[in-house]
Amino acid sequence: MPTTRSRGVQQAGCRAVRTLAFNADNQIKIAGEGGIGVVLEAMRQHVGHAGVQEAGCGAVVSLGVIADNQIKIAGEGGIRVVLEAMRQHVGHAGVQEAGCGAVVSLAFNADN
């Protein structure tokens, strides 16, 4: 479980997932290795840290490009996590932008 001291590490990890998930093959591999849950847990553990929330939402955007991942993200509570990030950081433009991108990405799946 992440600790308060690991906020920077969690932020960097979410950024790395976001970047790696620009590649379609990596989107599948990351999801298969449990990466969606790892990103969402980092966001849950550091809800008050805007950097983690922005990076986590960015990872959700990249991972949510494919339909299977949209379902997995929603199934693991990702919609709630993204919306909570946006609620907690109303005045942070980066979180709002990344959060909106995540919502749009997930909205492509009619079941979400």
C-alpha positions as CSV (number, residue, x, y, z in Angstrom):
1,M,0.0,0.0,0.0
2,P,1.4,3.4,-0.9
3,T,2.5,5.7,2.0
4,T,2.3,9.4,2.3
5,R,6.0,9.6,1.4
6,S,5.5,7.8,-1.9
7,R,3.2,10.4,-3.5
8,G,5.9,11.4,-5.9
9,V,6.6,7.8,-6.8
10,Q,2.9,7.1,-7.4
11,Q,2.6,10.3,-9.6
12,A,5.7,9.2,-11.6
13,G,4.3,5.7,-11.9
14,C,0.9,6.9,-13.2
15,R,2.7,9.1,-15.7
16,A,4.8,6.2,-16.9
17,V,1.6,4.1,-17.4
18,R,0.0,6.9,-19.3
19,T,3.0,7.2,-21.6
20,L,3.4,3.4,-22.1
21,A,-0.3,3.1,-22.9
22,F,0.0,5.3,-25.9
23,N,0.9,2.0,-27.6
24,A,-2.1,-0.3,-28.2
25,D,-0.2,-3.5,-27.4
26,N,0.9,-1.9,-24.1
27,Q,-2.7,-1.0,-23.2
28,I,-3.6,-4.7,-23.3
29,K,-0.5,-5.7,-21.4
30,I,-0.8,-3.1,-18.7
31,A,-4.4,-4.1,-18.1
32,G,-3.5,-7.8,-18.1
33,E,-0.9,-7.2,-15.5
34,G,-3.3,-5.4,-13.1
35,G,-2.1,-1.9,-14.0
36,I,-5.6,-0.5,-14.0
37,G,-6.1,-1.4,-10.4
38,V,-2.6,-0.1,-9.5
39,V,-3.4,3.3,-11.0
40,L,-6.8,3.5,-9.3
41,E,-5.4,2.5,-6.0
42,A,-2.7,5.2,-6.2
43,M,-5.5,7.7,-6.8
44,R,-7.6,6.3,-3.9
45,Q,-4.6,6.5,-1.5
46,H,-3.6,10.0,-2.5
47,V,-6.9,11.7,-3.2
48,G,-5.6,15.0,-1.8
49,H,-2.6,15.1,-4.0
50,A,-3.4,16.9,-7.3
51,G,-0.3,15.6,-9.0
52,V,-1.3,12.0,-8.4
53,Q,-4.8,12.7,-9.5
54,E,-3.8,14.4,-12.7
55,A,-1.4,11.7,-13.6
56,G,-3.8,9.0,-12.7
57,C,-6.6,10.5,-14.8
58,G,-4.1,10.8,-17.6
59,A,-3.4,7.1,-17.3
60,V,-7.1,6.3,-17.4
61,V,-7.4,8.4,-20.6
62,S,-4.6,6.4,-22.3
63,L,-5.8,3.0,-21.0
64,G,-9.4,3.8,-21.8
65,V,-8.9,3.9,-25.5
66,I,-9.9,0.3,-26.0
67,A,-13.3,-1.1,-25.1
68,D,-12.1,-3.9,-22.9
69,N,-10.2,-1.5,-20.7
70,Q,-13.2,0.8,-20.5
71,I,-15.2,-2.0,-19.0
72,K,-12.3,-3.0,-16.6
73,I,-11.8,0.6,-15.5
74,A,-15.5,1.0,-14.8
75,G,-15.7,-2.4,-13.1
76,E,-12.9,-1.4,-10.7
77,G,-14.6,1.8,-9.7
78,G,-12.7,4.0,-12.0
79,I,-15.5,6.3,-12.9
80,R,-16.1,7.1,-9.2
81,V,-12.4,7.6,-8.6
82,V,-12.1,10.1,-11.6
83,L,-15.1,12.0,-10.5
84,E,-13.8,12.2,-6.9
85,A,-10.5,13.6,-8.2
86,M,-12.4,16.3,-10.0
87,R,-14.5,17.1,-6.9
88,Q,-11.4,17.3,-4.7
89,H,-9.4,19.5,-7.0
90,V,-12.0,21.9,-8.5
91,G,-9.5,24.7,-8.8
92,H,-6.8,22.6,-10.4
93,A,-6.9,23.0,-14.2
94,G,-4.7,20.0,-14.8
95,V,-6.9,17.6,-12.8
96,Q,-10.0,19.0,-14.4
97,E,-8.6,18.6,-17.9
98,A,-7.3,15.1,-17.3
99,G,-10.5,14.2,-15.5
100,C,-12.7,15.4,-18.4
101,G,-10.5,13.4,-20.8
102,A,-11.0,10.3,-18.7
103,V,-14.7,10.8,-18.6
104,V,-14.9,11.2,-22.3
105,S,-12.7,8.1,-22.8
106,L,-15.0,6.0,-20.6
107,A,-18.2,7.4,-22.1
108,F,-17.4,5.7,-25.4
109,N,-18.7,2.5,-23.8
110,A,-22.5,2.6,-23.7
111,D,-22.6,0.5,-20.5
112,N,-20.6,3.2,-18.6
